[in-house]
Amino acid sequence: MAKRAKQSFGKRIWRFTKRTLLIMFVSSLLYLIICRWVMPPITITQITNSINYGLKRDYVSWDEISYNVKLAAIASEDQTFANHNGFDLDAIEKSFNPPKGKKKKLPLGAAASTITQQTAKNVFLFGGGGTLKYVRKVPEAYFTLLIELIWGKKRILEVYLNTIEMGPGIFGIEAAAQQYFGKSAKQLSRQEAAMIIACLPNPKRFLVKPTSIRVAWRYPQILREMHNIEDDADVLAIIK
C-alpha cells in the first residue's frame, strides 16, 4: 500500500513538472515572439540594478539610433555578427584553446559571447558569474537560436542597444547619450559612440564620464576597427 502511494505521489510530481515545463516553454516562446515588435517592458538585470543605482532608460527605435553606434557595437563586440547563427564557434574554440604560454585573450571585435547571446541573456535571463554563469548556458543557447530565427539581425542589434547596461543604472544607448553627452542617440558622433561602447563589458567599472583609463585606451581602437569593417557589405546591409 505504501509502495503504491509512493508511486502515485511520484507520478503526480512528474505530471506537475511536465505541465510546469510546458507552460514555461509556451509562455517564453510567446513572449519572445511579442518582443519581435515590442521592447521588453523590464528585464531581471534592470530590476536588480535599480535597487542600488536607480534606473535610467529610454527605449528608441532603430531609426533613432546613430549609424555610428551600430557600427561601433559590431566593431567592438562581435565582428562576425553579420555572418554567424548566434554563436562564434571560432572565438569559442580560441577562448578554450589559447596559444601555449598565453592567456585566454581574444582580439578586439572577437568574443566568445556574441551580440546575439548577450541580447538573449539581457532580455530573457540574468547576469552574474560563478555558478550562475553555468546555470544560464542551456537556456541562453535556446533563446539565442530562437531570436536569430525569429527576430533577425537588425532587431537583435536594436534590442541589444536598447537593453545593454552602459553605466551604473544606465540602460540603452539613448539614456547613455543623454547622460554623457546631453544629446540623443541619433546625434552621437563616431568618437562619442566609440566611447560609450568602450565601457563594455563592465560599465560600472569602466566609466565613460569621468573617462576611465580603460575607456580612454580602448575607444581609439574601436574607432580603427570601425574604419576597418565599414566597407563590409554584410555589415552595411544590417546597419544602414
Helices and strands as residue ranges (DSSP letters): H 2-34, H 44-53, E 56-57, G 62-64, H 67-77, H 89-96, H 115-124, H 131-150, H 153-163, E 170-171, H 173-181, G 185-187, H 190-197, H 213-229, H 233-239
